[in-house]
Amino acid sequence: MLQNVETINQSEVSLQQFKLSSPVSIILILLGIFQVAGSQAYAQAPALAGGPMLECSGLPCVDVTLASGKHLRMLIDTGNVNSMLDAAVAKDLGLSLEPVMGQDGKPFPGYSKAILKGANVGNGALGDLKVLVADIGEYIKKDQMPAAQGTLAYTAFKNRLLEMDYKKHTVSFSEPLVSDVACPVKCGELTFPTFGKKGPPIVVATQFSVNGKEVAVQIDTLFSGTMLIYPTSVTKLGLDRESHSAEKRFFKYTDGGVDMMEGKASTEAFAGNVLAKPAPVYFATPAVHLPDGMFDGTVGHELFRHAVLTLDLHNNRVWLAN
């Protein structure tokens, strides 16, 4: 989700002030095949488990069941390194809270840590989840964050395959992987640069393109648009005319609510597979938090809504099918 980034303590936790981790998405489909590529053998595709993809303020979320039997509605937020939980919910659950230490060695005001015991999504088990606890209810009341009790960051699915099927409205994932699995189609690579020089690590993918030109983009499932291109990449992608569009769109869940310029792209695609044609393409206004030119843009919800997005968070790969 796009939002302001605030680093509490990079050795302790990197915090984003709810989310635009810049702008700011999770994914995986695997075919049961056994391949040999050179000398590299690949294991059979693992089984996936999970549950329905629900909607929270129009964005993807799931029902999380805890070992206690309590249910939580939590957003899938691939644009954030920290899973989050509302402070009021943590209190109702009777969770044990620990302070989050700032860079000065003192507790960072307004934030604490907790563990959600025995978290499950449908028939898929995530186990014990570490969460950052804060008063996100205030953002929800102001409609600056989708209405939910918390979020599941990409780190909640570490070493797993994560498949978000926007067509069948399901979220599925594997058990933690111990061996490589072959891509069923052409894959992009995932890296985890920081969002800006002092921001938290986020998920960036290759193989996306706009008008046939490849871009390295953050995958943010809580960015409600298609593709946002940052100022440092506009000219090299030949999008100067589009970036000067007179059309604007307001994104209420990005940086506390910001306008972006809206142009038109001929195509937006992944590995040559066209996802949208023609498609809105967005450009930052001064209120949008920028990643210091470390990648080209961010892709989000509207680009995936007719596709199946798979993130391989063990082998650091991504693929899409539509």
HURA-V940010 format. One record per helix or strand of 3 or more residues. SS is the DSSP state (helix for helix, strand for strand). FROM is the first residue (numbers start at 1). LEN is the number of residues. If there is no record, write none. Layout:
ss=SS from=FROM len=LEN
ss=SS from=FROM len=LEN
This chain:
ss=strand from=2 len=8
ss=strand from=13 len=8
ss=strand from=49 len=4
ss=strand from=54 len=3
ss=strand from=59 len=7
ss=strand from=71 len=7
ss=strand from=84 len=3
ss=helix from=87 len=7
ss=strand from=98 len=4
ss=strand from=107 len=15
ss=strand from=124 len=11
ss=helix from=137 len=5
ss=strand from=150 len=4
ss=helix from=154 len=4
ss=strand from=161 len=5
ss=strand from=170 len=4
ss=strand from=188 len=4
ss=strand from=204 len=7
ss=strand from=213 len=7
ss=strand from=227 len=3
ss=helix from=231 len=4
ss=helix from=240 len=4
ss=strand from=248 len=4
ss=strand from=258 len=8
ss=strand from=268 len=3
ss=strand from=273 len=4
ss=strand from=279 len=6
ss=strand from=297 len=3
ss=helix from=301 len=4
ss=strand from=308 len=5
ss=strand from=317 len=5
